[in-house]
Amino acid sequence: HSPSSAAFIEKILRDPIAKETCVIIDLATIPDGERLIFFLQSSPSIRSLPIVALGTRSNFDSLSPGIEPSLNGVVTAPYTAAELDPVIATVSEEQKIR
């Protein structure tokens, strides 16, 4: 069963969200990742959530203009946990002080 934006949107609107939460979207595995990004950024109740996107250069190149620069973090594949961890830590820390 592959992840879906619809299931995530349902969950994030239903469940309380911790202040230090950030959303990680793997563009390689979520076919409608751009739709999810747009929804998160345009929904008043959750638009403050930082978004980190993962994917290949090709995944990012296929996004509409302006989407990639609007993200709080971008990690291009191939990557390791050691490369991902500091991005998540920085975004989460920035979220705590908002």
Backbone as a ProteinNet text record, in pm:
[ID]
protein_1_A
[PRIMARY]
HSPSSAAFIEKILRDPIAKETCVIIDLATIPDGERLIFFLQSSPSIRSLPIVALGTRSNFDSLSPGIEPSLNGVVTAPYTAAELDPVIATVSEEQKIR
[TERTIARY]
84.6	0	88.9	77.9	162.7	97	180.2	125.1	41.5	-55.2	-134.5	-149.2	-155	-175.5	-309.5	-411.5	-545.8	-547.9	-482.6	-479.2	-403.7	-294.5	-217.4	-298.1	-362.6	-443.3	-552.9	-618.8	-723.6	-667.1	-551.3	-489.9	-445.1	-382	-327.4	-437.8	-550.9	-662.9	-738.1	-729.2	-802.6	-725.6	-594.4	-514.3	-442.6	-424.8	-349.2	-204.7	-146.1	-11.2	81.1	193.7	293.2	357.7	393.4	451	578.3	658.8	785.4	775.9	656.1	633.8	679	737	758.3	710	669.3	616.2	726.9	752	851.4	775.9	796.6	727.8	830.9	819.1	907.7	842.4	891.2	831.3	845.7	940.3	960.5	854.9	792.2	695.4	551.9	532.4	397.2	368.6	289.3	268.6	203.4	126.3	62.1	122.5	254.3	325.7	306.9	305.3	286.4	149.3	49.2	-85.7	-85.8	-16.1	-6.3	64.9	174.6	247.1	155.3	86.7	-4.2	-112.8	-170.6	-275.2	-221.8	-105	-47.1	-20.7	30.2	65.6	-55.3	-167.6	-283.7	-394	-376.4	-477.9	-447.1	-534.2	-506.5	-466.9	-529.8	-502.1	-366.4	-306.3	-179.7	-70.7	-95.7	2.1	133.4	135.5	260.2	352.7	303.5	389.2	501.7	625.9	735.1	731.8	774.8	773.6	914.1	958.2	1084.9	1050.4	1105.5	1078.4	1205.2	1185.1	1292.3	1263.2	1367	1344.7	1467.5	1454.9	1563.4	1555.4	1661.6	1659.6	1543	1515.9	1405	1270.6	1252.9	1129.6	1110.9	1217.8	1208.1	1187.6	1252.5	1238.1	1095.7	1021.7	885.2	781.4	823.2	731.2	700.9	586.1	549.8	647.2	666.1	755.4	712.9	809.5	782.4	760.5	735.2	710.2	838.3	944.9	1069	1120.4	1126.6	1175.1	1085	959.1	866.7	882.9	960.5	979.4	1078.8	1063.7	1154.6	1284.9	1282.4	1402.2	1386.9	1499.8	1502.9	1623.9	1602.6	1712.2	1703.9	1810.1	1811.5	1874.4	1806.3	1854.8	1968.5	2060.7	2067	2117.1	2067.2	2108	2115.5	2183.1	2194.9	2123.1	2102.3	2041.1	2127.5	2258.4	2349	2329.9	2283.8	2257	2116.4	2024.5	1886.5	1869.3	1934.8	1918.4	1939.2	2047.4	2064.6	1956.9	1904.9	1797.9	1673.2	1636.8	1518.5	1539.7	1658	1686.8	1675	1727.8	1722.3	1578.2	1503.3	1363.4	1281.8	1302.6	1228.4	1263.8	1390.4	1433.6	1372.9	1371.2	1309.1	1160.4	1095.9	952.5	927.3	1015.8	997.7	998.2	1078.2	1088.5	984.6	901.3	793.4	684.3
-117.7	0	123.6	205.3	324	439.9	533	647.3	734.8	802.9	892.7	1026.6	1129.7	1264.1	1274	1210.7	1219.2	1163	1048.9	988.5	1078.6	1137	1226.2	1350.6	1410.1	1530.2	1500.7	1387.2	1348.2	1338.9	1275.6	1258.3	1391.4	1474	1599.1	1697	1688.9	1774.5	1720.1	1589.9	1524.2	1526.8	1504.1	1486.5	1615.2	1637	1753.9	1746.7	1862.9	1870.3	1936.6	1870.9	1928.4	2049.9	2147.8	2272.1	2247.9	2150.4	2128.7	2033	2004.2	1914.4	1977.8	1895.5	1937.2	1822.3	1855.7	1756.1	1720.3	1591	1542.2	1473.7	1523.3	1469	1409.1	1279.7	1210.5	1213.4	1302.9	1321	1198.5	1110.9	990.4	884.3	892.1	787.4	837.2	968.1	1022.5	1090.1	1025.1	1075.2	1213.6	1249.9	1380.8	1472.5	1464.2	1543.6	1692.7	1739.8	1883.2	1928.1	1847.6	1879.6	1889.4	1797.3	1798.5	1925.2	1961.2	2083.5	2204.4	2214.5	2326.7	2331.1	2216.1	2210.6	2258.2	2207.5	2245.9	2395.9	2451.2	2592.6	2684.8	2633.3	2719.1	2699.2	2607	2580.5	2659.3	2750.6	2836.5	2763.3	2650.6	2582.7	2511.8	2487.4	2413.1	2478.9	2596.6	2658.1	2692.8	2698.9	2730.4	2609.5	2490.9	2372.4	2381.2	2363.6	2362.8	2235	2247.5	2134.3	2108.4	1984.5	1938.5	1836.3	1856	1761.7	1684	1555.9	1466.5	1422.9	1403.6	1353.4	1367.7	1315.9	1328.9	1466.8	1506.1	1634.5	1636.4	1523.5	1512.1	1538.9	1486.3	1512.3	1661.8	1729.1	1873.1	1951.8	1908.8	1978.1	1969.2	1866.1	1849.6	1930.9	1993.4	2076.7	2205.6	2261.6	2390.7	2498	2602.1	2710.4	2769	2796.4	2857.2	2760.2	2633.9	2535.8	2506.4	2470.7	2433.4	2546.5	2671.9	2778.6	2805	2762.8	2786.4	2683.9	2579.3	2474.1	2518.7	2466	2499.7	2421.1	2309.5	2228.6	2139.1	2115.2	2029.2	1936.9	1808.4	1711.6	1630.3	1638.2	1571.8	1433.5	1335.5	1196.4	1183.8	1094.8	1005.3	1081.4	1043.8	1107.9	1002	1037.8	948.6	1012.6	935.6	989.1	1101.8	1089.9	1193.8	1325.2	1319.7	1441.6	1495.3	1406.5	1446.8	1503.5	1443.5	1482.9	1631.9	1694.5	1837.2	1926.4	1887.2	1965.2	1960.8	1841.7	1825.8	1898.6	1886.1	1952.5	2104	2160.5	2304.9	2352	2282.9	2320.9	2307.4	2200.1	2179.7	2287.4	2323.6	2427.6	2563.2	2594	2718.8	2720.4	2606.6	2597.1	2621.1	2573.9	2591.2	2737.2	2820	2959.6	3049.2	2994.4	3074.8	3102.2
0	0	0	-102.1	-110.8	-36.3	11.8	84.7	-8.4	49.1	-33.7	35.5	-45.5	8.7	78.4	21.5	80	222.2	243.4	377.3	474.9	429	514.9	550.5	452.9	476.6	578	563.2	658.4	800.2	813.4	944.9	1004.5	926.1	980.3	1020.2	955.1	992.9	1114.2	1136.8	1245.4	1377.3	1372.2	1493.8	1533.8	1664.1	1709.9	1659.2	1637.3	1581.8	1683.5	1712.7	1803.4	1737.6	1819.9	1767.3	1687.3	1729	1659.9	1541.3	1498.9	1386.3	1255.9	1170.9	1032.9	945.1	825.9	733.4	635.3	620.9	525.1	412.1	291.5	175.1	81.3	57.3	-36.5	-174	-257.5	-389.7	-478.4	-446.6	-527	-497.4	-380.4	-344.1	-335.7	-330.7	-325	-459.1	-542.1	-677.8	-684.6	-583.8	-584.4	-477.9	-463.7	-363.2	-380.5	-504.3	-527	-477.3	-499.2	-449.7	-297.4	-232.5	-86.8	-39.3	-103.6	-66.8	-79.2	-190.8	-213.4	-105.5	-74	28.2	162.8	203.5	332.5	338.5	230	228.4	217.9	173.8	153.8	257.5	349.9	452.1	579.1	617.8	732.5	860	889	1016.3	1020.1	905.2	903.6	818.7	766.7	676.7	744.3	876.1	945.8	959.9	925.5	933.8	830.8	875.9	779.6	696.1	571.9	479.4	428.4	443.4	387.5	279.9	161.6	52.7	19.7	-8.6	-49.9	-192.3	-270.8	-405.6	-492.4	-611	-708.7	-772.8	-839	-910.4	-1008.6	-1070.9	-1165	-1095.9	-973.4	-897.7	-874.9	-836	-808.9	-937.2	-1045.3	-1174	-1227.3	-1187.4	-1238.4	-1159.7	-1049.1	-971.6	-1046.2	-1021	-1079.5	-1030.9	-1112.5	-1071.4	-936.3	-851.9	-722.1	-609.1	-638	-530.8	-452.8	-523.5	-453.2	-363.5	-410.9	-323	-202.5	-209.1	-98.2	14.4	-9.8	89.9	196.3	317.2	426.4	419.4	350.1	333.1	211.8	146.4	28.5	42.7	24.7	28.6	-99.8	-178.2	-308.1	-297.2	-354.1	-354.6	-455.5	-430.4	-314	-191.3	-76.4	48.3	157.4	264.9	380.2	497.7	601.5	723.4	779	764.6	813.6	738.7	615.9	539.1	567.6	598.1	624.7	765.5	863.5	1003.6	1029.3	979.4	1009.6	948	833.9	771.5	859.3	904.4	990	1122.5	1180.3	1308.1	1294.5	1187.7	1166.5	1149.2	1065.9	1041.5	1170.3	1245.1	1369.8	1473.2	1481.3	1574.6	1537.7	1409.5	1364.3	1398.5	1388.6	1418.3	1567.8	1654.4	1798.5	1838.5	1771.2	1812.3	1746.4	1663	1601.6	1700.5
[MASK]
++++++++++++++++++++++++++++++++++++++++++++++++++++++++++++++++++++++++++++++++++++++++++++++++++

